[in-house]
């Protein structure tokens, strides 16, 4: 039988044990030095116990588990021969106010379906119609996690609020990336474009799988780009398209552009 | 036989611990490289704040004692 010894756990137990013995001895010998040692050991033992993350998984394991799902998604879209636009639909298109889905049109430059048309198929996991298909975005769970950390749903926020809060959620709360910059570019004649620059993202390796060349206009995005698209579509209550995504050569920086579609 | 540390000894110990924890929680980065000890930065900061507050309470008690005593 092979037992893996956790060195941190062993250190904590030793510190707590020695600290307690030292504290008891300090009372017996009336020694303030022993009391200080005991107090320090017990305190740091408890602090170490408290500051350890409750659950953690190695990054490589998560990325290895995620990659096949993204590859399957790309292969499935190619198999069904959908060549149109990829659009993130806001919750107003669905009966459930928390739902967001991707709509992929069969052909390029076709108009978006109406909420009534979408609602007919919304409960199907992969809803296919002659005009297009509905898919669950790869970043849906990540966006839910972001909402949980924020303490509210993105529907109750706006774009300005999102620009302020998303970097904090990404960097401090969930530590998904080392830095996140969100910049809105409002073109009065056309639509609003959001630029996101993600530095040292967690899912950097899966980005390549998500960005495999396809015949689609725009992109579904990897988990991070998809989660940002969901946040934008929920906050603005307008359909969103990922128009451009690019990664730096070393994979440390991902830049994504989102277009908010005016209906 | 009793606990050998007085209230003011504990206050001093809290002050030193609070300084160490506050500096550590501010300087520590989540990207600290490969190590076997994973640290929840937010929790470390909470501990630092709690210990600092406890020290400030002992200071407040000290000031109150000086004012009240004749």
Contacts between the chains, C-beta under 8 A, distances in Angstrom:
chain1	res1	chain2	res2	distance
A	7	B	36	5.8
A	8	B	36	6.2
A	8	B	37	5.3
A	26	B	3	7.4
A	26	B	4	5.5
A	27	B	1	5.9
A	27	B	2	6.9
A	27	B	3	6.0
A	27	B	4	7.2
A	28	B	1	6.9
A	30	B	1	6.6
A	30	B	2	7.8
A	30	B	4	5.2
A	31	B	4	6.0
A	32	B	4	4.5
A	32	B	5	5.7
A	32	B	9	6.6
A	34	B	4	7.7
A	35	B	3	6.8
A	35	B	4	4.9
A	35	B	5	4.8
A	35	B	9	7.9
A	36	B	5	7.2
A	36	B	9	7.7
A	36	B	13	6.5
A	39	B	5	7.4
A	39	B	13	6.3
A	40	B	13	7.8
A	40	B	17	7.9
A	43	B	17	6.7
A	47	B	21	7.7
A	47	B	44	7.6
A	47	B	47	5.5
A	48	B	37	7.9
A	50	B	43	5.7
A	50	B	47	6.5
A	51	B	39	5.3
A	51	B	40	5.1
A	51	B	43	4.7
A	51	B	44	4.7
A	51	B	47	6.9
A	52	B	37	7.6
A	52	B	38	6.2
A	52	B	39	7.3
A	52	B	40	6.7
A	53	B	38	5.1
A	53	B	39	7.7
A	53	B	40	4.9
A	54	B	40	8.0
A	56	B	38	5.8
A	172	B	42	7.6
A	173	B	42	8.0
A	175	B	30	4.9
A	178	B	31	6.3
A	200	B	31	7.5
